[in-house]
Amino acid sequence: MKKTLLICALIYSYINTQAQSPIKYTAKIETGYHFIFARLLKDMPEDGVSYHRPHGLSDGIDLSFVNGVSLRNNLRLGLGISYLDYKQMDGYAIFGDLEYLTGKRKVSPVFNIMIGKSYVNDISDNTFVDFTGGVEHKVGKKLSLQYKVGLRFVHHSVFLPVRIGARL
């Protein structure tokens, strides 16, 4: 009886390791530079509290890490966290990440949407939406590089993010 259970366990383990599951773990790390594109509000709020620098808006950088799952290697869902730095105003963001890869070639177009909350200098907690598109270049069996550009709506402003990242 013990030998039968051991053989069944070994067969089950072998089948599980060889199975082609449509859902796989994925991780991404990326960095980006945000060019200020437009300010949507011209005046200060009535309460006088503002997260903008006294001399106006500035460009910024981010460093993001996303954990998630890949469905059929072309639709990816994840949760991420970012470090943000807008010229002496730093903070973080927590977001959901949806990414779609349009092909399975070595270089394929990729589209990305991030939606979340950003916390800059513990003053603001604004919702942001980030739409980007670009290319994903497969450099190995499991490693891909991404180059993206798009629009980021946050802090009553529009930014033009330019990003580079690596996906496992």
N, C-alpha and C positions, 0 to 999 in steps of 0.2 A: 504493500500500500504506500509506504514512504517513497519507494522508487517511482511509482506511478505519479505521485504528487510532484516529485522533483522533476521528472521528465515533462509533465504538463506545465510547470512553472517556467522551465527553460524554453519550451516551445512558445509559450505566451510572451515571454520576454523578447525572444528573437523576432516574433511577428510584430510586436510593438516598436522595436527599434528599426525594422525595415519598412514599416508602413509609411506611406506618403500622406501625412496629415495636411489638410488644407489650411490649418491654423498653426502659425509658428511665432515664436518670440522674436521681437525685433527691438533694437535700441538705436538711438541716433544722438550724436553730439554735433552741434553746429554753432558757429559764431557769425555775427552780422554787424554791419554798420548801417545806422539809420540816418539818412539825409532828411532834414526838415523840408517838407514839400509845401505845406500850407497850414495856416492857423484858421480854424473854423470859427472861433469866437474872437471878436475884436476887443471887447471890453472886459474888465476885471469883474468878478462876481460881486454882488452887493455886500456880502459879508467881509470882503477884502481878503479872504483866504485864497491863496493861489499857490500852485505847485510849480509855476513857471519861474525861471530866474528873473531877477529884476531887469536885466538888460535884454530880455526876450528869450525866445526858444533857441535851442542848440541841437546839433547833431548828437547822436548817441551810439553806444555799442551794446550788444547783448551776447551772452554765452548761455546756450540752452542744452538741456539733456532731456530726452524723451524715451520712455519705456512704453512698449505696447505689443500689439499682435499684428501679424500680417496674414491677410486672408487671400489665398491663391497667389501670393507674391506680388499682387498689384494694388490691393486696397489695404491701407495700414491705419490702424486706430491706436492712439496712445495718450498718455498723460505726461505732462512735462513741467519743468521748472526752469526759470531763466534768471540770471543775474543781469540787471540793467544799470547802465551808467550814462547819464545825460549831462556830461560836463559838470562835475562836482555835485550832481544830484543822482544818488544811486538808490537802488531798490531791487525788488524781485517781482516775478510774475509767475502765476500758476495757471496752466491752460490745458485744454484738450486739443489734440492734434489729429487731423484727418488728412491723409495723403493718398493720392492716386497716381500710379505709374501706368502710362498708356501703352507701353510695349515691353517686350522681354529681350530686346536686343542689347548689345553692349553699351550703347548710348541711347537712352530713351527719354522722352519728355515726362516731366513730373509736375503735378499740381498739388498745392498744399493750402489748407485753411487751419488757422489757429484761433481759438476763441477762449478768452479767460479774463482774469483780473490782474491788474498790475498795481503794485504798492511802491511808490517812489517817495523816499524820505519820510515814511510813515505818515504822510499828510493825505495823499490821495489813494483811493482804491477804485480805480476806473476800469470799466470793462474795455477790452480791446478786441479788435478783429483784424486779422492779418491774412491777406490773400497773396500767395506767391506762386510763381511758376518758373520752370527752368529745365535743366537736364540732369539725369542721373547717369553716371559713368561707372560701370562695373569694372573694378580693378582686380578682383579675385572671385573665388567661389562664393564667399560670404560678405565681402567688403565692397561697398559702393561709395563713390564720392558724389556730392550734390552741389550744384551751382544754381542759385535762385535769385530772383528779383521780384518785387511786387509792391503792394501798398499796405500800410499799417495805420489803422484809425485808432487813436488813443489820445488821452489828455486834451481833448478838444482840438486836435491837430491831425494832420496827415503826414506820415513819414514814408520815405522810399527806402525799404530795407534791401540791402544786397548781402546775400548769405553764402557761406560755404560750409559744408558739413560732411560727416562720414556716418554711414549706416552699416550696422552689422546684421 
